[in-house]
Amino acid sequence: MGPFLRYNGLRLLLLGGCLGAALLAGLRGAPLLLVGLLGSGVLSYFVLARQRTAMVGALTQAAARRQDARVRAAAGPPDGIGAHPVTPDVGPRG
């Protein structure tokens, strides 16, 4: 979860910086939020490209591990593992 938290934490820092810059520019209310959100979105597209790629890679690997685990669980145990030996039905002799 490291890349996910890192990317989103940096996105929040960019949003805070853009909101602060817009506030210093004298914007208030809806224009402040609009400029902050749009500015941080555009900046994060360029500035956080490496972190976004790392996050997507980590999420893709986690999804592949979960899919592999589901496939293994659906297939059951490999041959010979967990199988009980078959014993012939031994009845009374004679």
N, C-alpha and C positions, 0 to 999 in steps of 0.2 A: 504493500500500500504506500510505500515511500514516494514513488514518482507521482502518484495521484495526489497525495497531500502536498507535495512540493509544488506541483503545477498550480493547483487551486489556491494555495497560499500566496504564490506570486501573483496570480490573477487578482486576488483581494488587495494585495499591496499596490498593484497598478491602479485598481479602482480607487483606492484611497488617495493615491497621488493625483490622479486626474480630478477627483472631487475637490481636493485641496487647491489645485491650480485654478479650477473653475471658480471656487469660492473666493480666492484671492483676486480673480479677475472681476469680481463683483456680481456674479450670477447668484440667483436665489431660486428656490422652489423647483418647479418642473424643468426649467432650462438647465439648472445645476445638475440634476439627475441625468438628463438627456446627454449633456456634454460629457459628464463623467462616464456614463455607460458606453457611449459611442467611442469616446477617446480611448478608454481602457480596452475595449474590444479590438480596435484597430491596432493599438500598440502591442497587445498580447499576440496577435497574429504574427507579427514580425519578430518581436523581442523574445517570445517564449516558444519558438518553433522547436528548438532542441528538447526542451522539457516536455512539450506536447508529444513529440515522437517517442520519447522514453515512456511516457505514460501509456500511450497506445500500445507500445510493445509489451509492457508489463500486463496490461489488461488482456491482450491477445494471448499471451502465454498462460495466464490464469484460466482463461476460457478453454484453451486447448487441454490443459491438465484436467479440468472438470469434465470435459467431453470424453477424454481417455478413461477417466475413472468410471463414468457412466457405461461406456462400452465394455470395460472389463467386468463390471458388476453384472451387466446383462448377459454376458457370455458364460458366466459361472466360473467355477474353479478350473484350472488346467487339468488335463488328463492325469489321473493317478493321485491328485491331491484331494483329500477329503473323501475319496471313494472308500466304501467299505468292501472288504473282500467277500466274494461270493462263496458260500459254503454249500456243498451239496446237501440235499435233504436226506438226512440219515435216519432211517426208520428202524424198526426192530428187524433183526436178522434171524434168519432161521428157517 
